[in-house]
């Protein structure tokens, strides 16, 4: 995983929260506490044809600046109100 250092703004055609078969879109999340920490993927959304607009120097890698609610206002995001760090992790196989 790469440590996030920049906040960028994108434009996209659409956001999807389900696959064509109705399965949730899963993405890994990073807690920022360890290089090797990757909690189970919460159901999120995926942008269609994202385009880089600009680097946001006025924002930092902080929950107040990077709000999932911005995505949840556009498309339904299951568990958007839950902290990914509080979700139960599946047992490793």
C-alpha positions in Angstrom: 0.0 0.0 0.0 1.1 3.6 -0.6 0.8 6.1 2.2 -1.7 8.8 1.1 -0.2 12.3 1.1 -2.3 14.3 -1.3 -5.9 15.1 -1.5 -7.1 15.4 -5.1 -10.4 16.5 -6.7 -11.8 14.3 -9.4 -14.8 14.4 -11.8 -16.5 11.3 -13.0 -19.4 10.2 -15.1 -21.1 8.3 -12.4 -20.6 6.5 -9.1 -21.8 2.9 -8.6 -22.3 1.1 -5.3 -23.2 -2.3 -6.8 -21.9 -4.6 -9.5 -24.2 -5.6 -12.4 -25.1 -8.7 -10.4 -26.0 -6.7 -7.2 -22.9 -7.4 -5.2 -21.5 -4.5 -3.2 -18.4 -2.7 -4.4 -15.6 -3.5 -2.0 -12.5 -1.4 -1.5 -9.7 -1.7 1.0 -9.3 1.1 3.6 -6.2 2.2 5.3 -6.2 3.1 9.0 -3.0 5.1 8.9 -1.6 3.4 12.0 0.7 0.9 10.3 2.2 0.1 6.9 0.6 -3.4 7.1 -2.8 -2.5 8.4 -5.7 -3.2 5.9 -9.1 -3.8 7.5 -11.7 -5.8 5.7 -13.1 -3.9 2.8 -16.3 -2.0 3.6 -18.9 -1.6 0.9 -18.2 1.7 -0.9 -18.6 3.1 -4.3 -16.6 3.1 -7.5 -16.2 6.1 -9.9 -16.9 5.5 -13.6 -14.3 7.3 -15.9 -12.6 9.4 -13.2 -10.7 12.5 -14.4 -8.1 14.2 -12.2 -9.1 17.9 -11.8 -6.6 19.3 -9.3 -4.6 18.8 -6.1 -6.3 20.2 -3.1 -3.7 22.0 -1.1 -6.4 23.4 1.2 -7.2 19.9 2.5 -5.2 17.4 4.5 -5.5 13.6 5.1 -8.0 14.1 8.0 -11.5 12.8 8.5 -12.9 16.3 8.6 -11.5 17.0 5.1 -12.2 13.6 3.6 -15.8 13.0 4.2 -17.5 9.8 3.0 -20.7 11.7 3.3 -19.9 13.5 0.1 -20.2 10.1 -1.7 -23.2 9.0 0.3 -25.1 12.1 -0.8 -24.9 10.9 -4.4 -25.2 7.1 -4.1 -26.3 4.7 -1.4 -23.3 3.6 0.6 -24.1 0.7 3.1 -22.6 1.3 6.5 -21.5 4.9 5.6 -22.3 6.0 9.2 -20.0 3.3 10.7 -16.3 3.5 11.4 -14.4 0.9 9.3 -12.1 0.3 12.3 -15.1 -0.9 14.4 -16.3 -3.5 11.8 -15.6 -7.2 12.7 -12.8 -8.7 10.6 -13.2 -12.1 9.0 -10.9 -14.9 10.1 -7.9 -15.4 7.9 -7.7 -18.6 5.9 
